[in-house]
Each structure stands twice: as C-alpha cells, then as structure tokens.
Amino acid sequence: MSEIRHHISEPLIAAYVAGNVAQPYALVIAAHVSMCEECRARMAAHEMAGGAVLEATDGHVISTDLRAQVLDALDHAAPNEAQAYQRSGIFPAPVMEALKGKPPKWKSLGFGVRQSILQSGDDGSVRLLYIPAGQEMPNHSHDGLELTLVLQGAFSDEDGRFGVGDVEVADDDVDHAPVAEAGEACICLAATGAPLKFRSWMPRLLQPLFRI
C-alpha cells in the first residue's frame, strides 16, 4: 500500500469514538482506520482519554429492582448473530461487513462510471464508486460533508492527489471535479449527508435516478 498522506481530522475521530457520527460517515472512518496505523493510534488515544473520564466520574446507585431487570435482560438476550468479516481484496473488513461478504452490485452511471450503494437513509448515504482511469467526474459542490476513501487507484482534484488509503474530507466550501489517475480504475468509498450539487444540467437531471 502506498504511503497515506490524507487522514481523518482530529474532530472527526473524536466524534467517531464518542459515537456522534452518522452511520455513512462512520463506515468510511472505520474503513480508513483499518488501513491507517497513524489514525488507529490517534483513535486509541481518544478511547483511552474517554475511559479515563468515565473512571473519574462518580457512579450512580441504582435500585435493586432496576438492577434485577437489567441482569434478567442480559440473561435472556438473543445471541449476537453478527458475522466477523475479513478484508477481501481491496475491500477492508468494515466494507465487507456492509456488503455482507458478497461482491458489490454495480450499477452504471454512464461513461464507464459505476456505483454500488451500501447504505442510504435520512442520515445520508455511502456508496462504492468505480471510476475508469482518466475519467473526470462532473463538477460539483456539497450540501454538508463528503468523505471519500480511495480503495484502488488514485484521483486528483483541486485539493491534490489521493491514493490508496487516503481520505478526502470535503465540505460545502469545496467545489471540485475529481479525475481518476491513469493506470487502473479508481475505486472509492464515499459518504455524503445530502445530495451533491452539480454544476451542469445533465447530472442534475439524472440525479434522482442515480440517488447521488
């Protein structure tokens, strides 16, 4: 894997550890952290700091009845059926979990570009994007935050070059048209909290159909 130069910001890591990140973004952060030793260390530091705060906090006494109810609920809880997925090819374990261990179901967006939507809801969406080498994506801005993690190949835009493991954090101040690098196709994991704001009319026309 090439050297990772673009990382998750400190505030985002702190929010992720605290459980204050929407699920689409959490998937991108988890995938990046699984690929990046530096961000794993930073996340561990936040987890240790959070643990220290909890230890320093005074406990609360609960009633005997409430304690019995909690213990009874734990005794009768359904077993965890979640399957532990491993990295497969270019896809990190968190992505394989979102895919339920199956290959992506690609749908064409035109010009060789494909997508596979992994999650979509009121809190945003996260998808895999397949961009042929040399292909430029339509110019767009954002209504909120966009996280894009490179899993294969590379792309470049106004903010620089992003290779495998790099994550671009783009907000509503960023207006760009990413271009996939020559060589192999660029495959990314991208999360957005709202539909993209395209500059040209054709992408805007097709936007409801492609859910992007």
Summary of the structure (lengths in Angstrom):
residues: 212
radius of gyration: 19.9
end to end distance: 28.9
largest distance: 66.1
contacts: 593
relative contact order: 0.17
helix: 33%
strand: 26%
